[in-house]
């Protein structure tokens, strides 16, 4: 299994970097400043942000977990 990510800070933490070691998971990171390395994840991330911010008013909601549940 290949787990694709960008180079965001969440994926750089040591604990995250070592979490896959005991499983059959190969990490794949896009190059810095090259979103075309991983277009599916980039497109999904962009779509999710657009949906949450524009369609669901994420910036105005007080309870984010309940918004995500909806």
N, CA, C and O atoms as a Maestro MAE file, in Angstrom:
{
 s_m_m2io_version
 :::
 2.0.0
}

f_m_ct {
 s_m_title
 :::
 protein
 m_atom[280] {
  # First column is atom index #
  i_m_mmod_type
  r_m_x_coord
  r_m_y_coord
  r_m_z_coord
  i_m_residue_number
  s_m_chain_name
  s_m_pdb_residue_name
  s_m_pdb_atom_name
  i_m_atomic_number
  :::
  1 25 0.846 -1.158 0.000 1 A "UNK " " N  " 7
  2 3 0.000 0.000 0.000 1 A "UNK " " CA " 6
  3 2 0.900 1.231 0.000 1 A "UNK " " C  " 6
  4 15 1.929 1.270 0.675 1 A "UNK " " O  " 8
  5 25 0.488 2.236 -0.773 2 A "UNK " " N  " 7
  6 3 1.227 3.489 -0.832 2 A "UNK " " CA " 6
  7 2 0.354 4.586 -0.242 2 A "UNK " " C  " 6
  8 15 -0.808 4.737 -0.620 2 A "UNK " " O  " 8
  9 25 0.918 5.344 0.682 3 A "UNK " " N  " 7
  10 3 0.212 6.448 1.322 3 A "UNK " " CA " 6
  11 2 0.821 7.741 0.803 3 A "UNK " " C  " 6
  12 15 1.959 8.074 1.131 3 A "UNK " " O  " 8
  13 25 0.060 8.472 -0.011 4 A "UNK " " N  " 7
  14 3 0.546 9.707 -0.619 4 A "UNK " " CA " 6
  15 2 0.173 10.902 0.243 4 A "UNK " " C  " 6
  16 15 -0.959 10.999 0.717 4 A "UNK " " O  " 8
  17 25 1.118 11.809 0.448 5 A "UNK " " N  " 7
  18 3 0.846 13.044 1.176 5 A "UNK " " CA " 6
  19 2 1.609 14.187 0.521 5 A "UNK " " C  " 6
  20 15 2.466 13.977 -0.337 5 A "UNK " " O  " 8
  21 25 1.278 15.385 0.943 6 A "UNK " " N  " 7
  22 3 2.100 16.517 0.564 6 A "UNK " " CA " 6
  23 2 3.164 16.685 1.648 6 A "UNK " " C  " 6
  24 15 3.341 15.786 2.470 6 A "UNK " " O  " 8
  25 25 3.865 17.796 1.669 7 A "UNK " " N  " 7
  26 3 4.930 17.983 2.657 7 A "UNK " " CA " 6
  27 2 4.472 18.846 3.830 7 A "UNK " " C  " 6
  28 15 5.269 19.568 4.429 7 A "UNK " " O  " 8
  29 25 3.195 18.767 4.148 8 A "UNK " " N  " 7
  30 3 2.661 19.540 5.265 8 A "UNK " " CA " 6
  31 2 3.297 19.141 6.589 8 A "UNK " " C  " 6
  32 15 3.842 18.047 6.735 8 A "UNK " " O  " 8
  33 25 3.214 20.054 7.543 9 A "UNK " " N  " 7
  34 3 3.868 19.829 8.837 9 A "UNK " " CA " 6
  35 2 3.332 18.598 9.557 9 A "UNK " " C  " 6
  36 15 4.075 17.941 10.286 9 A "UNK " " O  " 8
  37 25 2.059 18.275 9.365 10 A "UNK " " N  " 7
  38 3 1.489 17.095 10.037 10 A "UNK " " CA " 6
  39 2 2.189 15.815 9.611 10 A "UNK " " C  " 6
  40 15 2.281 14.866 10.390 10 A "UNK " " O  " 8
  41 25 2.689 15.783 8.367 11 A "UNK " " N  " 7
  42 3 3.324 14.582 7.854 11 A "UNK " " CA " 6
  43 2 4.821 14.548 8.126 11 A "UNK " " C  " 6
  44 15 5.496 13.584 7.764 11 A "UNK " " O  " 8
  45 25 5.343 15.590 8.760 12 A "UNK " " N  " 7
  46 3 6.772 15.658 9.046 12 A "UNK " " CA " 6
  47 2 7.106 15.272 10.487 12 A "UNK " " C  " 6
  48 15 8.276 15.076 10.813 12 A "UNK " " O  " 8
  49 25 6.104 15.161 11.347 13 A "UNK " " N  " 7
  50 3 6.353 14.801 12.738 13 A "UNK " " CA " 6
  51 2 6.991 13.424 12.820 13 A "UNK " " C  " 6
  52 15 6.625 12.521 12.068 13 A "UNK " " O  " 8
  53 25 7.924 13.262 13.711 14 A "UNK " " N  " 7
  54 3 8.642 12.000 13.868 14 A "UNK " " CA " 6
  55 2 7.678 10.849 14.142 14 A "UNK " " C  " 6
  56 15 7.826 9.771 13.567 14 A "UNK " " O  " 8
  57 25 6.700 11.065 15.007 15 A "UNK " " N  " 7
  58 3 5.749 9.994 15.332 15 A "UNK " " CA " 6
  59 2 4.996 9.545 14.084 15 A "UNK " " C  " 6
  60 15 4.779 8.349 13.889 15 A "UNK " " O  " 8
  61 25 4.601 10.479 13.251 16 A "UNK " " N  " 7
  62 3 3.899 10.113 12.020 16 A "UNK " " CA " 6
  63 2 4.834 9.370 11.079 16 A "UNK " " C  " 6
  64 15 4.446 8.384 10.453 16 A "UNK " " O  " 8
  65 25 6.064 9.849 10.986 17 A "UNK " " N  " 7
  66 3 7.038 9.230 10.087 17 A "UNK " " CA " 6
  67 2 7.339 7.792 10.476 17 A "UNK " " C  " 6
  68 15 7.656 6.973 9.614 17 A "UNK " " O  " 8
  69 25 7.245 7.473 11.759 18 A "UNK " " N  " 7
  70 3 7.556 6.126 12.225 18 A "UNK " " CA " 6
  71 2 6.322 5.236 12.369 18 A "UNK " " C  " 6
  72 15 6.455 4.031 12.580 18 A "UNK " " O  " 8
  73 25 5.132 5.809 12.260 19 A "UNK " " N  " 7
  74 3 3.905 5.046 12.495 19 A "UNK " " CA " 6
  75 2 3.707 3.916 11.494 19 A "UNK " " C  " 6
  76 15 3.100 2.898 11.826 19 A "UNK " " O  " 8
  77 25 4.200 4.075 10.297 20 A "UNK " " N  " 7
  78 3 3.977 3.076 9.253 20 A "UNK " " CA " 6
  79 2 4.986 1.939 9.276 20 A "UNK " " C  " 6
  80 15 4.833 0.977 8.523 20 A "UNK " " O  " 8
  81 25 5.988 2.018 10.096 21 A "UNK " " N  " 7
  82 3 7.110 1.074 10.070 21 A "UNK " " CA " 6
  83 2 6.701 -0.372 10.308 21 A "UNK " " C  " 6
  84 15 7.329 -1.286 9.774 21 A "UNK " " O  " 8
  85 25 5.658 -0.592 11.100 22 A "UNK " " N  " 7
  86 3 5.253 -1.955 11.447 22 A "UNK " " CA " 6
  87 2 4.164 -2.500 10.522 22 A "UNK " " C  " 6
  88 15 3.616 -3.577 10.759 22 A "UNK " " O  " 8
  89 25 3.861 -1.751 9.477 23 A "UNK " " N  " 7
  90 3 2.825 -2.151 8.531 23 A "UNK " " CA " 6
  91 2 3.426 -2.147 7.124 23 A "UNK " " C  " 6
  92 15 4.504 -1.594 6.908 23 A "UNK " " O  " 8
  93 25 2.748 -2.743 6.202 24 A "UNK " " N  " 7
  94 3 3.224 -2.801 4.823 24 A "UNK " " CA " 6
  95 2 2.777 -1.546 4.074 24 A "UNK " " C  " 6
  96 15 1.998 -1.621 3.124 24 A "UNK " " O  " 8
  97 25 3.289 -0.380 4.520 25 A "UNK " " N  " 7
  98 3 2.896 0.907 3.947 25 A "UNK " " CA " 6
  99 2 4.135 1.646 3.476 25 A "UNK " " C  " 6
  100 15 5.088 1.829 4.233 25 A "UNK " " O  " 8
  101 25 4.113 2.061 2.242 26 A "UNK " " N  " 7
  102 3 5.186 2.859 1.671 26 A "UNK " " CA " 6
  103 2 4.717 4.304 1.616 26 A "UNK " " C  " 6
  104 15 3.663 4.596 1.051 26 A "UNK " " O  " 8
  105 25 5.487 5.203 2.195 27 A "UNK " " N  " 7
  106 3 5.126 6.626 2.173 27 A "UNK " " CA " 6
  107 2 5.605 7.258 0.876 27 A "UNK " " C  " 6
  108 15 6.683 6.939 0.375 27 A "UNK " " O  " 8
  109 25 4.800 8.148 0.345 28 A "UNK " " N  " 7
  110 3 5.139 8.881 -0.867 28 A "UNK " " CA " 6
  111 2 4.792 10.342 -0.640 28 A "UNK " " C  " 6
  112 15 3.641 10.679 -0.364 28 A "UNK " " O  " 8
  113 25 5.790 11.207 -0.758 29 A "UNK " " N  " 7
  114 3 5.558 12.640 -0.588 29 A "UNK " " CA " 6
  115 2 5.809 13.355 -1.900 29 A "UNK " " C  " 6
  116 15 6.728 13.022 -2.648 29 A "UNK " " O  " 8
  117 25 4.973 14.343 -2.161 30 A "UNK " " N  " 7
  118 3 5.215 15.165 -3.332 30 A "UNK " " CA " 6
  119 2 6.408 16.078 -3.059 30 A "UNK " " C  " 6
  120 15 6.756 16.344 -1.908 30 A "UNK " " O  " 8
  121 25 7.015 16.540 -4.121 31 A "UNK " " N  " 7
  122 3 8.135 17.465 -3.970 31 A "UNK " " CA " 6
  123 2 7.608 18.820 -3.529 31 A "UNK " " C  " 6
  124 15 6.481 19.185 -3.862 31 A "UNK " " O  " 8
  125 25 8.401 19.558 -2.793 32 A "UNK " " N  " 7
  126 3 8.001 20.876 -2.323 32 A "UNK " " CA " 6
  127 2 7.670 21.774 -3.508 32 A "UNK " " C  " 6
  128 15 8.447 21.894 -4.455 32 A "UNK " " O  " 8
  129 25 6.507 22.396 -3.436 33 A "UNK " " N  " 7
  130 3 6.087 23.302 -4.498 33 A "UNK " " CA " 6
  131 2 5.680 22.620 -5.784 33 A "UNK " " C  " 6
  132 15 5.615 23.267 -6.830 33 A "UNK " " O  " 8
  133 25 5.403 21.320 -5.733 34 A "UNK " " N  " 7
  134 3 5.029 20.570 -6.939 34 A "UNK " " CA " 6
  135 2 3.727 19.807 -6.706 34 A "UNK " " C  " 6
  136 15 3.748 18.583 -6.585 34 A "UNK " " O  " 8
  137 25 2.592 20.509 -6.640 35 A "UNK " " N  " 7
  138 3 1.324 19.822 -6.387 35 A "UNK " " CA " 6
  139 2 0.940 18.838 -7.479 35 A "UNK " " C  " 6
  140 15 0.093 17.973 -7.258 35 A "UNK " " O  " 8
  141 25 1.549 18.956 -8.653 36 A "UNK " " N  " 7
  142 3 1.227 18.014 -9.721 36 A "UNK " " CA " 6
  143 2 1.816 16.630 -9.476 36 A "UNK " " C  " 6
  144 15 1.484 15.686 -10.193 36 A "UNK " " O  " 8
  145 25 2.688 16.494 -8.473 37 A "UNK " " N  " 7
  146 3 3.204 15.172 -8.110 37 A "UNK " " CA " 6
  147 2 2.098 14.283 -7.572 37 A "UNK " " C  " 6
  148 15 2.146 13.063 -7.726 37 A "UNK " " O  " 8
  149 25 1.114 14.881 -6.950 38 A "UNK " " N  " 7
  150 3 0.065 14.125 -6.289 38 A "UNK " " CA " 6
  151 2 -1.287 14.789 -6.558 38 A "UNK " " C  " 6
  152 15 -1.934 15.265 -5.624 38 A "UNK " " O  " 8
  153 25 -1.718 14.828 -7.810 39 A "UNK " " N  " 7
  154 3 -2.909 15.614 -8.158 39 A "UNK " " CA " 6
  155 2 -4.201 15.131 -7.514 39 A "UNK " " C  " 6
  156 15 -5.085 15.942 -7.242 39 A "UNK " " O  " 8
  157 25 -4.333 13.838 -7.264 40 A "UNK " " N  " 7
  158 3 -5.576 13.337 -6.673 40 A "UNK " " CA " 6
  159 2 -5.753 13.864 -5.255 40 A "UNK " " C  " 6
  160 15 -6.825 14.358 -4.904 40 A "UNK " " O  " 8
  161 25 -4.707 13.761 -4.441 41 A "UNK " " N  " 7
  162 3 -4.792 14.255 -3.062 41 A "UNK " " CA " 6
  163 2 -4.935 15.766 -3.036 41 A "UNK " " C  " 6
  164 15 -5.704 16.300 -2.237 41 A "UNK " " O  " 8
  165 25 -4.204 16.463 -3.898 42 A "UNK " " N  " 7
  166 3 -4.316 17.919 -3.955 42 A "UNK " " CA " 6
  167 2 -5.738 18.335 -4.334 42 A "UNK " " C  " 6
  168 15 -6.291 19.263 -3.744 42 A "UNK " " O  " 8
  169 25 -6.323 17.660 -5.305 43 A "UNK " " N  " 7
  170 3 -7.688 17.982 -5.727 43 A "UNK " " CA " 6
  171 2 -8.689 17.680 -4.619 43 A "UNK " " C  " 6
  172 15 -9.603 18.467 -4.374 43 A "UNK " " O  " 8
  173 25 -8.521 16.544 -3.948 44 A "UNK " " N  " 7
  174 3 -9.420 16.189 -2.853 44 A "UNK " " CA " 6
  175 2 -9.315 17.204 -1.720 44 A "UNK " " C  " 6
  176 15 -10.330 17.655 -1.189 44 A "UNK " " O  " 8
  177 25 -8.089 17.563 -1.351 45 A "UNK " " N  " 7
  178 3 -7.894 18.557 -0.289 45 A "UNK " " CA " 6
  179 2 -8.527 19.887 -0.641 45 A "UNK " " C  " 6
  180 15 -9.170 20.515 0.201 45 A "UNK " " O  " 8
  181 25 -8.351 20.320 -1.879 46 A "UNK " " N  " 7
  182 3 -8.952 21.578 -2.319 46 A "UNK " " CA " 6
  183 2 -10.465 21.520 -2.305 46 A "UNK " " C  " 6
  184 15 -11.127 22.473 -1.896 46 A "UNK " " O  " 8
  185 25 -11.009 20.403 -2.753 47 A "UNK " " N  " 7
  186 3 -12.461 20.244 -2.759 47 A "UNK " " CA " 6
  187 2 -13.013 20.277 -1.336 47 A "UNK " " C  " 6
  188 15 -14.018 20.937 -1.072 47 A "UNK " " O  " 8
  189 25 -12.354 19.565 -0.418 48 A "UNK " " N  " 7
  190 3 -12.826 19.532 0.973 48 A "UNK " " CA " 6
  191 2 -12.791 20.926 1.593 48 A "UNK " " C  " 6
  192 15 -13.739 21.332 2.265 48 A "UNK " " O  " 8
  193 25 -11.703 21.656 1.371 49 A "UNK " " N  " 7
  194 3 -11.605 23.014 1.914 49 A "UNK " " CA " 6
  195 2 -12.708 23.903 1.351 49 A "UNK " " C  " 6
  196 15 -13.337 24.661 2.090 49 A "UNK " " O  " 8
  197 25 -12.941 23.811 0.057 50 A "UNK " " N  " 7
  198 3 -13.978 24.632 -0.563 50 A "UNK " " CA " 6
  199 2 -15.348 24.302 0.015 50 A "UNK " " C  " 6
  200 15 -16.125 25.202 0.336 50 A "UNK " " O  " 8
  201 25 -15.643 23.015 0.146 51 A "UNK " " N  " 7
  202 3 -16.933 22.606 0.700 51 A "UNK " " CA " 6
  203 2 -17.105 23.114 2.132 51 A "UNK " " C  " 6
  204 15 -18.151 23.663 2.480 51 A "UNK " " O  " 8
  205 25 -16.082 22.929 2.953 52 A "UNK " " N  " 7
  206 3 -16.187 23.311 4.364 52 A "UNK " " CA " 6
  207 2 -16.264 24.821 4.547 52 A "UNK " " C  " 6
  208 15 -17.074 25.312 5.334 52 A "UNK " " O  " 8
  209 25 -15.437 25.549 3.833 53 A "UNK " " N  " 7
  210 3 -15.397 27.000 4.022 53 A "UNK " " CA " 6
  211 2 -16.557 27.713 3.347 53 A "UNK " " C  " 6
  212 15 -17.193 28.574 3.955 53 A "UNK " " O  " 8
  213 25 -16.836 27.368 2.107 54 A "UNK " " N  " 7
  214 3 -17.853 28.100 1.362 54 A "UNK " " CA " 6
  215 2 -19.258 27.565 1.597 54 A "UNK " " C  " 6
  216 15 -20.173 28.333 1.895 54 A "UNK " " O  " 8
  217 25 -19.434 26.264 1.467 55 A "UNK " " N  " 7
  218 3 -20.778 25.703 1.530 55 A "UNK " " CA " 6
  219 2 -21.291 25.494 2.949 55 A "UNK " " C  " 6
  220 15 -22.496 25.568 3.191 55 A "UNK " " O  " 8
  221 25 -20.386 25.234 3.888 56 A "UNK " " N  " 7
  222 3 -20.819 24.943 5.252 56 A "UNK " " CA " 6
  223 2 -20.462 26.045 6.243 56 A "UNK " " C  " 6
  224 15 -20.765 25.910 7.428 56 A "UNK " " O  " 8
  225 25 -19.835 27.120 5.805 57 A "UNK " " N  " 7
  226 3 -19.533 28.247 6.683 57 A "UNK " " CA " 6
  227 2 -18.607 27.894 7.835 57 A "UNK " " C  " 6
  228 15 -18.858 28.288 8.974 57 A "UNK " " O  " 8
  229 25 -17.547 27.162 7.556 58 A "UNK " " N  " 7
  230 3 -16.630 26.715 8.608 58 A "UNK " " CA " 6
  231 2 -16.091 27.871 9.446 58 A "UNK " " C  " 6
  232 15 -15.863 27.709 10.645 58 A "UNK " " O  " 8
  233 25 -15.886 29.019 8.841 59 A "UNK " " N  " 7
  234 3 -15.319 30.150 9.583 59 A "UNK " " CA " 6
  235 2 -16.293 30.728 10.601 59 A "UNK " " C  " 6
  236 15 -15.891 31.490 11.480 59 A "UNK " " O  " 8
  237 25 -17.562 30.374 10.491 60 A "UNK " " N  " 7
  238 3 -18.571 30.938 11.388 60 A "UNK " " CA " 6
  239 2 -19.151 29.930 12.372 60 A "UNK " " C  " 6
  240 15 -19.962 30.296 13.221 60 A "UNK " " O  " 8
  241 25 -18.751 28.678 12.271 61 A "UNK " " N  " 7
  242 3 -19.341 27.628 13.106 61 A "UNK " " CA " 6
  243 2 -18.584 27.530 14.439 61 A "UNK " " C  " 6
  244 15 -17.373 27.747 14.491 61 A "UNK " " O  " 8
  245 25 -19.309 27.203 15.506 62 A "UNK " " N  " 7
  246 3 -18.676 27.063 16.818 62 A "UNK " " CA " 6
  247 2 -18.304 25.617 17.126 62 A "UNK " " C  " 6
  248 15 -17.356 25.372 17.872 62 A "UNK " " O  " 8
  249 25 -19.030 24.661 16.568 63 A "UNK " " N  " 7
  250 3 -18.805 23.258 16.875 63 A "UNK " " CA " 6
  251 2 -18.385 22.517 15.602 63 A "UNK " " C  " 6
  252 15 -19.230 21.994 14.875 63 A "UNK " " O  " 8
  253 25 -17.091 22.477 15.341 64 A "UNK " " N  " 7
  254 3 -16.571 21.866 14.113 64 A "UNK " " CA " 6
  255 2 -16.895 20.370 14.038 64 A "UNK " " C  " 6
  256 15 -17.284 19.908 12.965 64 A "UNK " " O  " 8
  257 25 -16.754 19.577 15.129 65 A "UNK " " N  " 7
  258 3 -17.087 18.155 15.015 65 A "UNK " " CA " 6
  259 2 -18.530 17.910 14.568 65 A "UNK " " C  " 6
  260 15 -18.781 17.002 13.775 65 A "UNK " " O  " 8
  261 25 -19.470 18.698 15.059 66 A "UNK " " N  " 7
  262 3 -20.861 18.494 14.632 66 A "UNK " " CA " 6
  263 2 -21.039 18.884 13.166 66 A "UNK " " C  " 6
  264 15 -21.834 18.274 12.452 66 A "UNK " " O  " 8
  265 25 -20.301 19.897 12.719 67 A "UNK " " N  " 7
  266 3 -20.354 20.274 11.303 67 A "UNK " " CA " 6
  267 2 -19.840 19.138 10.443 67 A "UNK " " C  " 6
  268 15 -20.437 18.819 9.415 67 A "UNK " " O  " 8
  269 25 -18.746 18.525 10.849 68 A "UNK " " N  " 7
  270 3 -18.185 17.411 10.090 68 A "UNK " " CA " 6
  271 2 -19.104 16.202 10.093 68 A "UNK " " C  " 6
  272 15 -19.185 15.480 9.099 68 A "UNK " " O  " 8
  273 25 -19.795 15.976 11.200 69 A "UNK " " N  " 7
  274 3 -20.758 14.878 11.265 69 A "UNK " " CA " 6
  275 2 -21.912 15.072 10.276 69 A "UNK " " C  " 6
  276 15 -22.407 14.115 9.680 69 A "UNK " " O  " 8
  277 25 -22.331 16.339 10.116 70 A "UNK " " N  " 7
  278 3 -23.407 16.630 9.160 70 A "UNK " " CA " 6
  279 2 -22.952 16.312 7.757 70 A "UNK " " C  " 6
  280 15 -23.713 16.489 6.806 70 A "UNK " " O  " 8
  :::
 }
 m_bond[279] {
  # First column is bond index #
  i_m_from
  i_m_to
  i_m_order
  :::
  1 1 2 1
  2 2 3 1
  3 3 4 2
  4 3 5 1
  5 5 6 1
  6 6 7 1
  7 7 8 2
  8 7 9 1
  9 9 10 1
  10 10 11 1
  11 11 12 2
  12 11 13 1
  13 13 14 1
  14 14 15 1
  15 15 16 2
  16 15 17 1
  17 17 18 1
  18 18 19 1
  19 19 20 2
  20 19 21 1
  21 21 22 1
  22 22 23 1
  23 23 24 2
  24 23 25 1
  25 25 26 1
  26 26 27 1
  27 27 28 2
  28 27 29 1
  29 29 30 1
  30 30 31 1
  31 31 32 2
  32 31 33 1
  33 33 34 1
  34 34 35 1
  35 35 36 2
  36 35 37 1
  37 37 38 1
  38 38 39 1
  39 39 40 2
  40 39 41 1
  41 41 42 1
  42 42 43 1
  43 43 44 2
  44 43 45 1
  45 45 46 1
  46 46 47 1
  47 47 48 2
  48 47 49 1
  49 49 50 1
  50 50 51 1
  51 51 52 2
  52 51 53 1
  53 53 54 1
  54 54 55 1
  55 55 56 2
  56 55 57 1
  57 57 58 1
  58 58 59 1
  59 59 60 2
  60 59 61 1
  61 61 62 1
  62 62 63 1
  63 63 64 2
  64 63 65 1
  65 65 66 1
  66 66 67 1
  67 67 68 2
  68 67 69 1
  69 69 70 1
  70 70 71 1
  71 71 72 2
  72 71 73 1
  73 73 74 1
  74 74 75 1
  75 75 76 2
  76 75 77 1
  77 77 78 1
  78 78 79 1
  79 79 80 2
  80 79 81 1
  81 81 82 1
  82 82 83 1
  83 83 84 2
  84 83 85 1
  85 85 86 1
  86 86 87 1
  87 87 88 2
  88 87 89 1
  89 89 90 1
  90 90 91 1
  91 91 92 2
  92 91 93 1
  93 93 94 1
  94 94 95 1
  95 95 96 2
  96 95 97 1
  97 97 98 1
  98 98 99 1
  99 99 100 2
  100 99 101 1
  101 101 102 1
  102 102 103 1
  103 103 104 2
  104 103 105 1
  105 105 106 1
  106 106 107 1
  107 107 108 2
  108 107 109 1
  109 109 110 1
  110 110 111 1
  111 111 112 2
  112 111 113 1
  113 113 114 1
  114 114 115 1
  115 115 116 2
  116 115 117 1
  117 117 118 1
  118 118 119 1
  119 119 120 2
  120 119 121 1
  121 121 122 1
  122 122 123 1
  123 123 124 2
  124 123 125 1
  125 125 126 1
  126 126 127 1
  127 127 128 2
  128 127 129 1
  129 129 130 1
  130 130 131 1
  131 131 132 2
  132 131 133 1
  133 133 134 1
  134 134 135 1
  135 135 136 2
  136 135 137 1
  137 137 138 1
  138 138 139 1
  139 139 140 2
  140 139 141 1
  141 141 142 1
  142 142 143 1
  143 143 144 2
  144 143 145 1
  145 145 146 1
  146 146 147 1
  147 147 148 2
  148 147 149 1
  149 149 150 1
  150 150 151 1
  151 151 152 2
  152 151 153 1
  153 153 154 1
  154 154 155 1
  155 155 156 2
  156 155 157 1
  157 157 158 1
  158 158 159 1
  159 159 160 2
  160 159 161 1
  161 161 162 1
  162 162 163 1
  163 163 164 2
  164 163 165 1
  165 165 166 1
  166 166 167 1
  167 167 168 2
  168 167 169 1
  169 169 170 1
  170 170 171 1
  171 171 172 2
  172 171 173 1
  173 173 174 1
  174 174 175 1
  175 175 176 2
  176 175 177 1
  177 177 178 1
  178 178 179 1
  179 179 180 2
  180 179 181 1
  181 181 182 1
  182 182 183 1
  183 183 184 2
  184 183 185 1
  185 185 186 1
  186 186 187 1
  187 187 188 2
  188 187 189 1
  189 189 190 1
  190 190 191 1
  191 191 192 2
  192 191 193 1
  193 193 194 1
  194 194 195 1
  195 195 196 2
  196 195 197 1
  197 197 198 1
  198 198 199 1
  199 199 200 2
  200 199 201 1
  201 201 202 1
  202 202 203 1
  203 203 204 2
  204 203 205 1
  205 205 206 1
  206 206 207 1
  207 207 208 2
  208 207 209 1
  209 209 210 1
  210 210 211 1
  211 211 212 2
  212 211 213 1
  213 213 214 1
  214 214 215 1
  215 215 216 2
  216 215 217 1
  217 217 218 1
  218 218 219 1
  219 219 220 2
  220 219 221 1
  221 221 222 1
  222 222 223 1
  223 223 224 2
  224 223 225 1
  225 225 226 1
  226 226 227 1
  227 227 228 2
  228 227 229 1
  229 229 230 1
  230 230 231 1
  231 231 232 2
  232 231 233 1
  233 233 234 1
  234 234 235 1
  235 235 236 2
  236 235 237 1
  237 237 238 1
  238 238 239 1
  239 239 240 2
  240 239 241 1
  241 241 242 1
  242 242 243 1
  243 243 244 2
  244 243 245 1
  245 245 246 1
  246 246 247 1
  247 247 248 2
  248 247 249 1
  249 249 250 1
  250 250 251 1
  251 251 252 2
  252 251 253 1
  253 253 254 1
  254 254 255 1
  255 255 256 2
  256 255 257 1
  257 257 258 1
  258 258 259 1
  259 259 260 2
  260 259 261 1
  261 261 262 1
  262 262 263 1
  263 263 264 2
  264 263 265 1
  265 265 266 1
  266 266 267 1
  267 267 268 2
  268 267 269 1
  269 269 270 1
  270 270 271 1
  271 271 272 2
  272 271 273 1
  273 273 274 1
  274 274 275 1
  275 275 276 2
  276 275 277 1
  277 277 278 1
  278 278 279 1
  279 279 280 2
  :::
 }
}
